[in-house]
Amino acid sequence: MANEFVADLKASWTRWCAALVVSAAVTWGTAGVWDAQKLLQLATWVVIGMVVLPCAFVAALSVVGGVLLGALAILSLPAWLSGRPVGLGGLASELSRMVGAILPDYWRALRAVQEPWLWGAVAGFVGAMAARTALVGISPA
């Protein structure tokens, strides 16, 4: 999967790199004449929506699955002590398979967007706002 990603980057580097540079320049210039705080909030929401929320969803689903498995293990303890099969091994493997498939499926869905300029523009916007905030701050121009 990583080799496919590198191959995609190499095949379309002119489009995403040009979009990244143009987007970064337009963002930097816009932040100089417009309210940089609003642009910083937009960049933050892009990062939250594309990175933080999917990872937080996977973490929350893992916690809920662990709590569910723990509760079922406690409830099935009498049956397990009497020697009857309880089926928790299959449930645990299905829960881990389900949680482990979410982020790769999300990554696959992101890669299915065959518009390299779009990813370059998003990266340029977020990168320019991060760099401008680090160098200039969020005060008006």
C-alpha positions in Angstrom: 0.0 0.0 0.0 2.9 2.4 0.8 4.5 1.6 -2.6 1.3 2.5 -4.4 1.1 5.8 -2.6 4.7 6.6 -3.5 4.0 5.6 -7.1 0.9 7.9 -7.2 3.0 10.8 -5.8 5.7 10.3 -8.4 3.2 10.0 -11.3 1.3 13.2 -10.4 4.0 15.3 -8.7 3.6 18.2 -11.2 -0.1 18.7 -10.5 0.0 18.4 -6.7 3.2 20.3 -6.3 1.9 23.2 -8.4 -1.4 23.2 -6.5 0.5 23.2 -3.2 2.7 26.2 -4.1 -0.2 28.2 -5.5 -2.5 27.4 -2.6 0.3 28.2 -0.1 1.0 31.6 -1.8 -2.7 32.5 -2.0 -3.2 31.5 1.6 -0.2 33.5 2.8 -1.3 36.6 0.9 -4.9 36.3 2.0 -3.9 35.9 5.6 -2.0 39.2 5.3 -5.0 41.2 4.2 -7.9 39.3 5.8 -8.5 38.0 9.2 -5.8 35.4 9.8 -7.7 33.9 12.8 -10.5 32.8 10.5 -8.1 31.1 8.1 -6.4 29.4 11.0 -9.7 28.1 12.2 -10.5 26.8 8.8 -7.1 25.1 8.6 -7.6 23.6 12.0 -11.0 22.2 11.1 -9.5 20.6 7.9 -6.9 18.8 10.1 -9.5 17.8 12.7 -11.9 16.5 10.1 -9.4 14.6 8.0 -7.0 13.3 10.7 -8.2 13.7 14.3 -11.8 12.6 14.0 -11.1 9.3 12.1 -8.4 8.4 14.6 -10.5 9.4 17.6 -13.4 7.3 16.2 -11.1 4.2 15.9 -9.8 4.8 19.5 -13.4 5.2 20.8 -14.5 2.1 19.0 -11.6 0.2 20.5 -12.4 1.3 24.0 -16.1 0.4 23.6 -15.2 -3.0 22.1 -12.8 -3.6 25.0 -15.5 -2.7 27.6 -18.0 -4.8 25.8 -15.6 -7.7 25.7 -14.8 -7.3 29.4 -18.4 -7.2 30.4 -19.2 -10.3 28.3 -16.2 -12.1 29.8 -17.5 -11.3 33.3 -21.0 -12.4 32.4 -19.8 -15.6 30.8 -17.4 -16.5 33.6 -19.8 -19.1 35.2 -20.2 -20.9 31.9 -16.5 -20.9 31.3 -15.7 -22.2 34.8 -18.2 -25.1 34.2 -16.3 -26.0 31.0 -18.8 -24.9 28.4 -17.6 -23.0 25.4 -18.4 -19.3 25.5 -17.2 -18.0 22.1 -15.4 -15.0 23.3 -12.3 -15.8 21.2 -14.3 -15.4 18.0 -15.9 -12.2 19.2 -12.5 -10.7 20.2 -11.0 -11.5 16.8 -14.0 -10.0 15.0 -13.8 -6.8 17.1 -10.1 -6.4 16.5 -10.5 -7.1 12.7 -13.3 -4.6 12.5 -11.4 -1.9 14.4 -8.2 -2.7 12.5 -9.9 -2.3 9.1 -11.4 1.2 9.6 -8.2 3.4 9.1 -7.0 1.4 6.1 -10.4 1.6 4.5 -10.5 5.4 5.2 -7.0 5.7 3.7 -8.2 3.8 0.6 -11.3 6.1 0.3 -9.0 9.2 0.5 -6.7 7.7 -2.1 -9.8 7.0 -4.4 -10.1 10.8 -4.9 -8.1 11.0 -8.1 -7.5 14.7 -8.0 -3.9 15.3 -7.0 -4.3 19.1 -7.3 -6.9 18.9 -4.6 -4.6 17.2 -2.1 -1.8 19.7 -3.0 -4.2 22.6 -2.4 -5.3 21.2 1.0 -1.7 20.6 2.0 -0.6 24.1 0.8 -3.4 25.8 2.7 -2.7 23.9 6.0 1.1 24.2 5.6 0.9 28.0 4.8 -1.3 28.7 7.8 1.0 26.6 10.1 4.1 28.4 8.8 2.5 31.9 8.9 1.2 31.3 12.4 4.7 30.1 13.5 6.5 33.0 11.9 4.1 36.0 12.1 1.5 34.9 14.6 -2.3 35.4 14.3 -2.3 39.2 14.7 -3.6 41.2 11.7 -1.1 42.2 9.0 
